[in-house]
Amino acid sequence: MWLSSNGSMRKYQALTDDEGELSTICPEVKYTATYYRCHTLNEPDFIIYATPPGLTVSTRKAFIVKLKASGVSVNFDYEFSLGKQKAAREKAVYDRIENRQNYLSTDEAEILEAYRQLTNKGKADLIKRMEALLNEQGRDVNNA
């Protein structure tokens, strides 16, 4: 679970079953107590909080001071939003595809054109499905 360090008190969360992802995992959705029940069959074995669960607007600044004193050097003024995060991910994928577009086969170019015509929800659903297929095959989604 993440909590924004500036602006409104927004809580975010993400699921992982790989401890190695903890240092690079990013928030996926806004926090909700029912997220685990909706996205997994079982309750999680454990939950890791990136912020104390009882952190409030009045204690947030003191917590950030402690983080800075302990050596945390992230940009606490960064304005995070799920929309911007998703747009940046999609742009990175699109840029990777565009850089390779001259080398696409006819079938690959056809798939790319079909992808471009999808709605944002359709693109997100397709990406999730492809990640699931890659995970089933035991391939690293980030290097696919």
Number of C-alpha atoms within 10 A of each C-alpha: 20 18 23 18 19 15 11 9 13 14 16 19 18 15 18 10 9 7 8 9 10 13 7 6 13 16 18 14 16 16 16 10 7 8 15 14 11 9 10 10 8 9 11 12 6 6 9 9 11 12 15 13 12 7 14 12 12 8 10 19 14 12 16 15 11 12 13 13 10 9 8 12 9 9 8 12 10 11 11 15 15 14 10 11 14 14 13 12 12 16 12 12 11 15 12 11 15 13 9 10 14 9 11 13 10 9 9 12 15 11 11 16 11 10 14 11 10 13 10 14 9 12 15 14 13 14 13 12 12 13 17 14 13 14 12 9 9 9 13 10 12 6 5 7
